[in-house]
Amino acid sequence: TLSKEHALHVFRIVQELINNTVKYAKADRITLSLQSDENAVHLQYTDNGLGFNISEGKKAKGLGLSGIENRAAILEADVTFQSIPGEGMSVNLIKKQKI
């Protein structure tokens, strides 16, 4: 349901999320779900790592959150980050299908 270009952006987003979890979060569990229907593609990513303050994380160069947001903008997708220090992180991305 995605073009090759859009599929590559989704892949790179997931790659960055996994990289962040491995480098910074000290998580022992990642949950990844990618589903599509006639209306949208849904990506859900969670880890049980250290978590962080989202506003500080967006300012940090090492986390790549701005790159994820940039790729979501290219996809014309909505992306939300949720994290609380000590409670892991979750990311939801929704790419609505054009009819």
C-alpha positions as MATLAB code, in Angstrom:
seq = 'TLSKEHALHVFRIVQELINNTVKYAKADRITLSLQSDENAVHLQYTDNGLGFNISEGKKAKGLGLSGIENRAAILEADVTFQSIPGEGMSVNLIKKQKI';
ca = [
       0.000    0.000    0.000;
       3.033    2.313    0.191;
       5.245    3.448   -2.652;
       8.859    2.235   -2.532;
       9.964    5.720   -1.467;
       7.425    5.886    1.364;
       8.211    2.321    2.447;
      11.890    3.311    2.686;
      10.995    6.268    4.931;
       8.971    3.974    7.220;
      11.890    1.536    7.314;
      14.320    4.346    8.231;
      11.981    5.542   10.995;
      11.860    2.045   12.488;
      15.622    1.728   12.099;
      16.163    4.990   14.007;
      13.745    3.945   16.748;
      15.504    0.621   17.249;
      18.889    2.337   17.195;
      17.724    4.788   19.881;
      16.389    1.980   22.041;
      19.618   -0.008   21.782;
      21.930    2.990   22.339;
      20.084    4.903   25.033;
      17.066    3.168   26.548;
      18.563    0.002   28.061;
      15.308   -1.748   27.185;
      14.908   -5.500   27.122;
      11.679   -5.450   25.115;
      10.572   -3.748   21.904;
       7.091   -4.124   20.466;
       6.559   -3.194   16.832;
       3.303   -3.310   14.919;
       2.782   -2.262   11.307;
      -0.737   -2.623    9.961;
      -2.637   -1.233    7.037;
      -6.231   -0.992    6.008;
      -8.000    0.813    3.211;
      -7.743    4.118    5.093;
      -4.251    4.215    6.598;
      -0.970    2.603    7.514;
      -0.418    2.389   11.278;
       2.990    2.004   12.903;
       3.160    1.458   16.652;
       6.494    1.132   18.447;
       7.105    0.749   22.169;
      10.010   -0.119   24.396;
      10.295   -0.685   28.133;
      13.487    1.313   28.523;
      14.557    4.269   30.598;
      12.246    6.780   28.917;
      13.025   10.470   28.637;
      11.507   13.924   28.642;
      10.090   14.418   25.123;
      10.809   18.158   24.872;
      14.433   17.595   25.929;
      14.712   14.599   23.609;
      13.642   16.652   20.614;
      16.455   19.123   21.346;
      19.112   16.409   21.720;
      21.100   15.782   18.559;
      21.802   12.124   19.304;
      18.235   10.835   19.543;
      17.186   11.557   15.963;
      13.614   12.497   16.895;
      13.717   15.495   14.567;
      14.757   13.169   11.737;
      11.781   10.953   12.492;
       9.512   14.010   12.465;
      11.028   15.128    9.141;
      10.430   11.738    7.567;
       6.848   11.736    8.886;
       6.335   15.150    7.266;
       7.620   13.793    3.939;
       5.126   10.943    4.291;
       2.379   13.433    5.194;
       1.872   11.262    8.273;
       0.996   12.107   11.853;
       3.585   11.047   14.426;
       3.304   11.224   18.207;
       5.914   10.426   20.825;
       5.081    9.477   24.398;
       7.641    8.886   27.092;
       8.007    9.292   30.810;
      11.404    8.962   32.462;
      11.626    5.463   33.910;
       8.628    4.168   31.939;
       9.803    3.584   28.369;
       8.700    5.167   25.138;
       5.998    4.759   22.523;
       5.654    6.166   19.034;
       2.571    6.128   16.850;
       2.675    7.003   13.172;
      -0.399    7.148   10.961;
      -0.115    7.608    7.204;
      -3.574    8.171    5.808;
      -4.203    6.730    2.370;
      -5.293    9.073   -0.344;
      -8.536    7.995   -1.953;
];
